[in-house]
Amino acid sequence: MSEQALSRRTVDIRSLLARHGALIALLVLVAGNMALTPHFLSWQTMSVNLTQVTTIIIVAVGMTLVIATGGIDLSVGALMAIAGAFAPLIFEGKLFPVPSVLAGVGIAFVLPVLIAGLCGWFNGYLITHFRIQPMIATLVLFTAGRGVAQVMTNGNLQAFRMPAFQVIGLGKVFGVPVQVILMILIVWAAAWTMRRTRFGREVLAVGGNQRAARLAGVPVDHTIRRVYIISGLCSGIAGLIVISINSSADANVVGLGSEFDAIAAVTVGGTRLSGGVASMTGTVIGALIIQIVRYMLLANGVPDSAAMVVKAGLIILAVALQTQGQRA
Amino acid sequence: MSESAPLLSMRGITKRFGGNPALAGASFEVRPGEVHALVGQNGAGKSTLIKVLTGYYRRDAGEVSFLGQPFQAASPKEAQAAGISTIHQEINLVGYRSVTENICLGREIRRFGLLDWRRMHAVAEQLLARFNVAIDVRQPLHVYPIATQQMVAIARAVGFSARLVIMDEPTSSLTDREIDVLFGVIRQLKQEGVAVVFVSHKLDELYAVCDRVTVMRDGRTVRVARMDELPKLELVATMLGRDAGSVVRQGATGFGEKNAGATRALLVTTDLAAPPAVQQVTLRVGAGEIVGLAGLLGSGRTETARILFGADAAASGKIMLRDKEFAPREPRDAIRAGIGYCTEDRKIEGIVPDMSVRENMTLALLPALTRSGVVDEEKQRRVVEGFIARLGIRCTNLEQPIRQLSGGNQQKVLVARWLCMDPKLLILDEPTRGIDVGAKADIQALIRELARHGLGVLMISSEVEEIVEGSDRAYVMRDGRTVAELSGDGLEEHGVLAVMAHGTDGANGEVADV
């Protein structure tokens, strides 16, 4: 049994790796860390990792939809900064008078997210109306967005203490952090949307073959604008979580490099950059891998800058595995 | 030539994908300097056999010998180096680079480490001269017509060293005149002792140019014969695995009886224009009528269809749909009005490759399957299963990605995409191009049946036979104008060809001015 049976087995392993490579990598990482990194399974470590990965996942959910249409959104980090800059201005009544603290907090939850969504719409508008390539179109807000956030806050760090607002970053329900619950809801809703709704199919059709989709009556431009709006909304929510955890909003720092983390999570999770495929579970796994790698390096004394190189390596590995899977 | 030792011999070739055998002990033999037809329905194993030969796939079992030596190519590049070249259906060239660059791509001639342009231009000219093509090789490729580009592709593939050239449906995008030129090239190659494997679905072409034929079915080689000893009918019967008698009764196409009676007008266009491709199109399609749209490549047929479907805008003219003015801005508008459009190019404008058969088939139907945004999957499944049974679509299950299906089955899914929304008017652009005889007959029979139930059909086809046998009436387009309307006895092959060639003044009295 030959060569034939043997060669078939290698093919099977290869396609298995391509399909479940991310999950296997995650399990290997967890096992490796249990052996190497002290206190890896402690409640505290887990909770630190979970808290940090939440924002990556939320941003990556929107990014998965964008990438599924064959696009990319570089502005997510800047939109996080915009949402983060607006929220304290609102609940501290600096932007417009608020009737009460509670009302201010309520508006501070909603309005910044909507503004980020509006920015997402602007991305989509540039792409569909002027036919600008997504990477260039979103580069506009990648640059200008953070600038807007800095201008609004005069470049100052806004420190605050507002427990009612900071529930979103620090609160817990039955011991589970609020942002984790929020993240699970968002992931679940996105996965459900992709699987069950017409919009989900239209996203995949646009990414899979845009010309065929248009000729089958799919509202292509509308669909593209919607995924960028969703990506904007996700970024807005993530921005609020970050400033709540930090008890401060710094337009220079909030969401810095998030676009990279999100794209890395999506790619490592098995969603092709060329579009037509979306895996929410994959994206979650991808984000967890990136988080654990970063934590592992940090806990073992490797500086954050070196960790970035490792992250880049991960993306290359993920893309290489995907191409393998396609060929097999 | 006929008794010489084989140039290529493949024996007992087996190839499985997952558990399914694509090739089950197939054999194939080519002699030096012969033109050998390789035929079979889609899914018979022709492409797999060729891909095994050219190193794209690795065979599971079997022996190959080439030039008397055991042969195993690890990659298409290796096969090419060994003397086996392949010319694909699509031209894989770089339009914006010069002809020379396209020919010499990957095997540039260098001098002192720099590109030796003078010699490369000379080589390119020399290669093209072999095929009687004299063009300025310094110009970018895209300025030349498709036929010339095809010649460049052939020159590139054949190079100076090919002993065996495989042509995979080389004629599907060529006009008749360009095909003649291609045949000239094939004869030229043959004279130089180069063997050609010719894969095509067009029987007339096979008989025009091939010496021998190998027929494949279900992954096996079922017949090898000299072309002149195998009548057309028997060849078709062998491909389908039926006896010759049943093929006769079906006729050459699957359309059957025609609709003779006048019908209520469904679609009427008056002086429709979108220059430069569409100049003046006036036509009428009745309910329950199959109307053919004939014409040479580039006569504006597809462009007309795209306007009717809202994919492109009309510059002037009027469209009336069921007695109401109709001006679609997007395909969506046309779909809502009950029009379906099956495009000419399955890969580029038809399938969404990674999506399942189920999702592909119901893509246009989605709005009707959706309640407040959520797809009714139960209903979707019923629709898809119904059409898979009705059209005899071969797939492992509804969730199989459509890219894994054969061309004929992909086309059936795409036809079903429109039929499932129960259209009033169906525009079919080359509905049977590049698909096997069986699927072709299935699709043609289905079109006729639907027309009997009141569907209006506008059918674009480059095969005159399909227009003549399949349509109740036909328009012929020439240079963006509908120049003639043919019906009844006037709708016959000679008449259509005459109009295509000469315009209105061509044939006898039955050709009416529009």
Interface residues (C-beta under 8 A of the other chain):
Chain A: Q4 S7 R196 T197 R198 F199 R201 E202 L204 A205 G208 N209 R211 A212 A213 R214 L215 A216 G217 V218 P219 G276 V277
Chain B: R58 D60 A61 F309 A311 E330 P331 R332 I335 R336 Y341 T343 I348 E349 G350 I351 V352 P353 D354 M355 E359 L363 A364 L366 P367 L369 T370 G373 V374 V375 E377 R417
